[in-house]
Amino acid sequence: MLFGDEHVRRYEETDGEVGYDWYKGAPILILTTTGRRTGEPRKSALIFQEVDGRYVVVASKGGADGHPAWYLNLRDDPDVWVQIRGERFPARARTADPDEKARLWPVMAAVWPDYDEYSRKTDRDIPVVILERVS
């Protein structure tokens, strides 16, 4: 099973032929953020769902007490790049508000049921992130 940098590399090399369909059938996109300290591009393979023409990801970090680096990066600079299979496009990231999160969390937990367990493991409010295409 692919993880981390190797997942990103194989996904990019094959336009998602390898790495799009992940463990238990979860679909994966590649999110490129700008490092908040380095200014360098940082890439992450993330489970996603398309909802109402937008792409939704969860900043779970497996239920750890701190946010994942990619989330901290996009909070500082919400202009990101997204790759879904062979398609790459610019997007703007934002954290879902409480009403949006209430609607989107069950959608994401249906794809990756472990999100519910991650939420129980931590006192941190796990952000749901919406990625909207930019023209």
FENFEN-V204654 format. One record per pair of residues at least 6 apart in sequence whose C-alpha atoms are under 8 Angstrom apart, sorted by the first residue. I is the first residue (numbers start at 0). J is the second residue. Records with the same first field share a line. If there is no record, write none. Layout:
I=J / J
This chain:
0=21 / 22
1=18 / 21
2=44
3=43 / 44
4=42 / 43
6=18 / 44
7=18 / 29 / 42 / 43 / 44
9=15 / 17 / 18
10=16 / 17 / 18 / 19 / 29 / 84
11=85
13=85
14=83 / 84 / 85 / 86
15=83 / 84 / 85
16=84
18=27
19=26 / 27 / 28 / 83 / 84
20=26 / 27
21=27
25=46 / 47 / 110 / 111
26=46 / 47 / 48
27=44 / 45 / 46 / 47 / 83
28=44 / 45 / 46 / 47 / 81 / 82 / 83 / 84
29=42 / 43 / 44 / 45 / 81 / 82 / 83
30=42 / 43 / 44 / 45 / 79 / 80 / 81 / 82
31=40 / 41 / 42 / 43 / 79 / 80 / 81
32=40 / 41 / 42 / 69 / 72 / 73 / 76 / 77 / 78 / 79 / 80
33=39 / 40 / 41 / 72 / 73 / 76 / 79
34=40 / 41 / 69 / 72
35=71 / 72 / 75 / 76
41=69
42=69
43=69
45=56
46=56 / 57 / 111
47=54 / 55 / 56 / 57 / 107
48=54 / 55 / 56 / 106 / 107
49=55
52=131
53=129 / 130 / 131 / 132
54=129 / 130 / 131
55=103 / 107 / 127 / 128 / 129 / 130
56=107 / 127 / 128 / 129 / 130
57=107 / 125 / 126 / 127 / 128
58=66 / 67 / 70 / 125 / 126 / 127 / 128
59=66 / 67 / 114 / 117 / 118 / 125 / 126
60=66 / 67
61=114 / 117
62=114 / 116 / 117 / 118 / 119 / 120 / 121 / 125
63=117 / 120 / 121
64=121 / 122 / 123
65=123
66=125
73=79 / 92 / 93
74=93
77=91 / 92 / 93
78=89 / 90 / 91 / 92
79=89 / 90 / 91 / 92
80=87 / 88 / 89 / 90
81=87 / 88 / 89 / 90
82=88
88=132 / 133
89=132 / 133 / 134
90=130 / 131 / 132 / 133
91=130 / 131 / 132 / 133
92=128 / 129 / 130 / 131
93=128 / 129 / 130
94=126 / 127 / 128 / 129
95=126 / 127 / 128 / 129
100=126 / 127
103=127
104=127
107=114
108=114 / 115
118=124 / 125
